Every structure is written in C-alpha cells, then in structure tokens.
Amino acid sequence: MLIVTTETITGKTLQPLGMVSGSMVQSKNAFKDIGAGFKSIVGGELVSYTKMMQEARDTAVNRMIQQAQSMGADAVVGVRFSSSSVMQGAAEIMAFGTAVKFA
C-alpha cells in the first residue's frame, strides 16, 4: 500500500474512497518515567520515550492501512499525524488520510 503526504500521485488518476484513520493511546511506564526524570535534570534525548512514541506511530499507521485495505484502496494520500493528551500520563497518536483507488 502506497502511503503519501501529498494530495496526488504523479501519473495516477485517483478515485477517493473516503477518510481512513488509525490511532493508539499510549501511557507512560512508571520505570521509564523515573529514568526520564533523572535524564531531564541533565538534558538530552529521552530515548525510551522516543522509542515508545515511534511504536505508537507505527501502530496508528498500520491500523490506518488495515482500514484502507478493507475499503479496497490502493493508496492513502494526504496522510497526517496528530497527537493529544487524553489524560495525565497518556497520549493519543492518530494517523489519517484519504483512501484512494487507482482509476
């Protein structure tokens, strides 16, 4: 499945099928939180959080792709990401775009 951030795909005529999305709510792990607290004192990347959020983005994209496949899509265009805090210590990552079929 082709996933692009652009609204068009060069050389292809696109038939829109509808919006698709995938999301994941990720919460903090208490042990990672303690380590991150120490790291924030001295500065630098919080590697465990970077990895955790990358996994959440990957899951959101995979769920979006599954929804597009169920619609018979060949690609998803205009893909964007969004994140929001849903409660203290938990964030939602969402991937969304328009499922299209090649005409």
Buried (B, 14 or more C-beta within 10 A) or exposed (E): EEBBEEEEBEEBEBEEBEBBBBBBBBEBBEEBBEBBEEBEEEEEEBEBBEEBBEEBBEBBBEBBBEBBBEEEBBBBBBBEEEBEEEEEEEBBBBBBBBBBBEE
